[in-house]
Structure formats: C-alpha cells, structure tokens
Amino acid sequence: MTSIRYNSDRGTEVGLRLYCLMRSLAVSTGQRLRDESGEGVISAAIAVLIVAGLGALMWVGFRSIWQDAESTTRSKISEIGN
C-alpha cells in the first residue's frame, strides 16, 4: 500500500489551522444563534411597556383637558342661564 508522505509538516499545519478556524466559526455561530433567541421577545416586551406608559400619560392629559373643558362649559351654561 502506498502512503503519502510530506516532506515537511507545513501542509498538515495549514490543514489543522483551517480545521480549527472552521470549527471555531461553527461553534461560535451556533452559540450566538442560541444566545440571541430570546432577544425578540425581550424587545417586544420593552416596546409594549413603552407604549403602555405613553398611553397612560395620554390618558392623564386627556382627563385633564376634558375636566377643564367640562368646567368651562358648565360655567358658560350657568352664565347663559342667569
């Protein structure tokens, strides 16, 4: 049986380095994909909380404007009635 023999270890070294590079890329990419799997849910929850806060602030403003308009309307009606 014929065996392939390298005159130097350079080919083996390059192959080993290439294998290590590809393996580390595969492992790091897999870990990154697993680590970011919940990011969409967290971002959506933060967006919902922000919108809920804005809605509460708008409701407080609306109530204030409504009460002011109501008191002005009542005072004008009482002026007309007298």
C-alpha positions as CSV (number, residue, x, y, z in Angstrom):
1,M,0.0,0.0,0.0
2,T,1.3,3.4,-0.9
3,S,1.3,6.1,1.7
4,I,1.6,9.8,1.1
5,R,4.5,11.3,2.9
6,Y,5.0,15.0,3.4
7,N,8.5,16.4,3.2
8,S,7.5,19.0,5.8
9,D,4.7,19.4,8.3
10,R,3.6,22.7,6.6
11,G,0.7,21.0,4.8
12,T,-0.5,19.4,8.0
13,E,-0.1,22.7,9.9
14,V,-2.2,24.6,7.3
15,G,-4.9,21.9,7.3
16,L,-5.0,21.9,11.1
17,R,-5.3,25.7,11.3
18,L,-8.0,25.7,8.6
19,Y,-9.9,23.0,10.5
20,C,-9.6,24.9,13.8
21,L,-10.8,28.1,12.2
22,M,-13.8,26.5,10.6
23,R,-14.7,24.6,13.7
24,S,-14.5,27.7,15.9
25,L,-16.6,29.6,13.4
26,A,-19.2,26.9,13.5
27,V,-19.3,26.7,17.3
28,S,-19.3,30.5,17.8
29,T,-22.1,31.0,15.3
30,G,-24.2,28.3,16.9
31,Q,-23.7,29.8,20.3
32,R,-24.5,33.2,19.0
33,L,-27.8,32.0,17.4
34,R,-28.8,30.3,20.6
35,D,-27.9,33.3,22.8
36,E,-30.0,35.7,20.8
37,S,-33.0,33.5,20.5
38,G,-34.9,35.4,23.2
39,E,-33.9,38.9,22.1
40,G,-37.1,39.4,20.0
41,V,-39.3,38.6,22.9
42,I,-37.4,41.0,25.2
43,S,-37.5,43.8,22.7
44,A,-41.3,43.3,22.1
45,A,-41.9,43.4,25.9
46,I,-39.9,46.6,26.2
47,A,-41.9,48.1,23.3
48,V,-45.2,47.1,24.9
49,L,-44.1,48.7,28.2
50,I,-43.1,51.9,26.5
51,V,-46.4,52.1,24.6
52,A,-48.4,51.4,27.8
53,G,-46.5,54.2,29.6
54,L,-47.3,56.6,26.7
55,G,-50.9,55.5,26.7
56,A,-51.1,56.2,30.5
57,L,-49.6,59.7,30.0
58,M,-52.0,60.4,27.2
59,W,-55.0,59.3,29.3
60,V,-53.9,61.6,32.2
61,G,-53.6,64.5,29.7
62,F,-56.9,63.7,28.1
63,R,-58.7,63.6,31.5
64,S,-57.1,67.0,32.4
65,I,-58.2,68.6,29.2
66,W,-61.7,67.0,29.5
67,Q,-62.2,68.3,33.1
68,D,-61.0,71.8,32.1
69,A,-63.4,71.8,29.1
70,E,-66.2,70.5,31.3
71,S,-65.8,73.1,34.0
72,T,-65.6,75.9,31.3
73,T,-68.7,74.6,29.6
74,R,-70.6,74.4,32.9
75,S,-69.6,78.0,33.9
76,K,-70.7,79.3,30.5
77,I,-74.0,77.5,30.7
78,S,-74.7,78.9,34.1
79,E,-73.9,82.4,32.8
80,I,-76.3,82.0,30.0
81,G,-79.0,80.6,32.4
82,N,-78.8,83.6,34.7
